[in-house]
Amino acid sequence: MAQRPQTQTDHQPPEPALDFLLHAHVLLGEPHDLGHTPLGHRRVVPILGGTVSGPRIQGEIVAGGADWQLIREGGWVDLDARYTARCAGGQLVSIRSTGLRHGPPEVMRRLLAGQPTAPHEYRFRTVMRFETAEAGELGWLNHTLALASAIRQPTAVVIDAYEVL
């Protein structure tokens, strides 16, 4: 991996660091396949529920969200998931996760068919943003950007997200 030169000046942006933020287990419904649209092959995958847990956040994912996917040439997937978590104390947090899932075509075919696939066979990464009441105890999430690594299971997505410091 390439590294930036060691000398830090006032003219260089600070190097970001990552701190574990949360683990999510997101339950999925059957995909709605819209077919080929002007933007690409579109699928909408309903989000049925799940959990989020981390050092500063605990809660349940409420039904009603979805992942609006574009399946690209070769089977890689452009992801745009939006869902809501009801956290301890009742505060609602809107979560938006955008990213990519890609790997060899045969692996991507298995994933799109909902078949079990080993996590090392493909890459699934997202950027997460949050929105909630500024005055609530989780208001700090409004100013948080997270990078996530995920795996796709037949009926769920498992996510580990890291706050970018």
C-alpha positions as CSV (number, residue, x, y, z in Angstrom):
1,M,0.0,0.0,0.0
2,A,1.3,3.4,-0.9
3,Q,2.1,5.8,2.0
4,R,2.2,9.5,2.1
5,P,5.6,11.1,2.9
6,Q,6.3,11.2,6.7
7,T,6.8,15.0,7.0
8,Q,3.6,16.9,7.9
9,T,3.3,20.5,6.9
10,D,0.6,23.1,7.2
11,H,-0.1,22.6,3.5
12,Q,-1.1,18.9,3.8
13,P,-4.5,17.6,4.8
14,P,-4.4,15.5,8.0
15,E,-4.3,11.7,7.4
16,P,-7.6,10.2,8.4
17,A,-7.9,7.4,10.9
18,L,-10.7,4.9,11.5
19,D,-12.5,4.0,14.8
20,F,-15.1,1.2,15.1
21,L,-18.6,2.8,15.1
22,L,-21.1,0.0,14.7
23,H,-22.1,-3.5,13.6
24,A,-25.3,-3.8,11.7
25,H,-27.3,-6.9,10.7
26,V,-29.8,-5.8,8.1
27,L,-32.6,-8.2,7.1
28,L,-33.6,-8.2,3.5
29,G,-36.8,-9.1,1.5
30,E,-37.1,-10.5,-2.0
31,P,-35.6,-8.1,-4.6
32,H,-38.0,-6.3,-6.9
33,D,-36.4,-6.5,-10.4
34,L,-37.4,-3.6,-12.5
35,G,-35.3,-4.8,-15.4
36,H,-33.2,-2.6,-17.7
37,T,-33.9,1.1,-17.2
38,P,-32.3,4.2,-18.8
39,L,-29.7,4.1,-15.9
40,G,-29.0,0.4,-16.0
41,H,-30.5,-2.9,-14.6
42,R,-32.4,-1.7,-11.5
43,R,-33.3,-3.8,-8.5
44,V,-35.0,-2.6,-5.3
45,V,-34.3,-4.7,-2.2
46,P,-36.7,-4.1,0.7
47,I,-35.1,-3.7,4.2
48,L,-37.3,-5.6,6.7
49,G,-35.6,-4.9,10.0
50,G,-32.4,-5.8,11.9
51,T,-30.1,-4.4,14.5
52,V,-27.3,-1.9,15.0
53,S,-24.9,-2.0,17.9
54,G,-21.7,-0.2,18.8
55,P,-20.0,1.5,21.7
56,R,-22.2,4.6,21.4
57,I,-25.3,3.4,19.5
58,Q,-27.7,0.6,20.0
59,G,-31.0,0.0,18.2
60,E,-33.3,-1.8,15.9
61,I,-33.7,-1.2,12.2
62,V,-37.3,-0.5,11.3
63,A,-39.0,-2.0,8.3
64,G,-39.6,0.3,5.3
65,G,-36.1,1.1,3.9
66,A,-34.7,-0.3,0.7
67,D,-31.5,-0.6,-1.3
68,W,-31.8,0.8,-4.8
69,Q,-29.3,-1.2,-6.8
70,L,-27.9,-0.7,-10.3
71,I,-26.4,-3.9,-11.7
72,R,-23.6,-3.0,-14.0
73,E,-21.8,-4.8,-16.9
74,G,-20.1,-7.9,-15.5
75,G,-22.5,-8.1,-12.5
76,W,-20.9,-5.6,-10.2
77,V,-23.5,-3.6,-8.1
78,D,-23.8,0.1,-7.4
79,L,-25.6,0.3,-4.0
80,D,-27.8,3.1,-2.5
81,A,-29.4,1.9,0.7
82,R,-31.6,4.1,2.9
83,Y,-33.2,2.9,6.2
84,T,-34.0,4.0,9.7
85,A,-32.9,2.8,13.1
86,R,-34.9,3.3,16.3
87,C,-32.2,3.6,19.0
88,A,-32.2,3.1,22.7
89,G,-34.3,5.9,24.2
90,G,-36.5,6.0,21.0
91,Q,-34.5,8.4,18.9
92,L,-34.7,7.7,15.2
93,V,-31.6,7.8,13.0
94,S,-31.8,7.9,9.2
95,I,-28.9,5.9,7.6
96,R,-27.8,6.2,4.0
97,S,-25.2,3.8,2.7
98,T,-23.8,4.1,-0.8
99,G,-21.1,1.9,-2.3
100,L,-20.0,-1.0,-4.5
101,R,-20.1,-4.7,-4.5
102,H,-17.8,-6.4,-7.0
103,G,-15.9,-9.6,-7.8
104,P,-15.5,-12.2,-10.5
105,P,-18.6,-12.6,-12.7
106,E,-19.4,-16.1,-11.5
107,V,-19.2,-14.9,-7.8
108,M,-21.5,-11.9,-8.6
109,R,-24.0,-14.2,-10.3
110,R,-24.2,-16.3,-7.1
111,L,-24.6,-13.2,-4.9
112,L,-27.4,-11.8,-7.2
113,A,-29.1,-15.2,-7.0
114,G,-29.1,-15.1,-3.2
115,Q,-26.6,-18.0,-2.9
116,P,-24.1,-18.2,-0.1
117,T,-20.7,-16.8,-1.1
118,A,-17.5,-16.6,0.9
119,P,-16.6,-13.0,1.9
120,H,-13.1,-13.2,0.5
121,E,-14.4,-13.9,-3.0
122,Y,-15.7,-10.4,-3.5
123,R,-15.4,-6.8,-2.2
124,F,-18.4,-5.0,-0.6
125,R,-17.6,-1.5,0.7
126,T,-19.9,1.5,1.5
127,V,-19.8,5.1,2.8
128,M,-22.4,5.8,5.5
129,R,-24.0,9.1,6.5
130,F,-26.5,9.7,9.3
131,E,-29.3,12.1,10.0
132,T,-31.1,12.5,13.3
133,A,-32.4,15.2,15.6
134,E,-29.5,17.6,16.4
135,A,-30.7,18.1,19.9
136,G,-30.9,14.4,20.7
137,E,-28.2,12.4,22.4
138,L,-27.2,11.0,19.0
139,G,-26.9,14.4,17.4
140,W,-23.1,13.8,16.9
141,L,-24.0,11.3,14.1
142,N,-25.1,14.2,11.9
143,H,-21.4,15.1,11.6
144,T,-20.1,11.6,11.2
145,L,-18.8,9.9,8.0
146,A,-18.2,6.2,8.2
147,L,-16.5,3.7,5.9
148,A,-18.0,0.2,6.0
149,S,-17.1,-3.3,5.0
150,A,-20.0,-5.7,4.4
151,I,-20.9,-9.2,3.4
152,R,-24.1,-10.4,1.7
153,Q,-25.9,-13.3,3.1
154,P,-28.9,-14.9,1.4
155,T,-31.4,-12.9,3.5
156,A,-29.3,-10.2,5.2
157,V,-26.3,-7.9,4.9
158,V,-23.8,-7.7,7.7
159,I,-21.9,-4.4,8.1
160,D,-19.0,-3.3,10.2
161,A,-18.7,0.5,10.0
162,Y,-15.8,2.7,11.1
163,E,-16.0,6.4,11.9
164,V,-13.5,8.5,9.8
165,L,-11.6,10.6,12.3
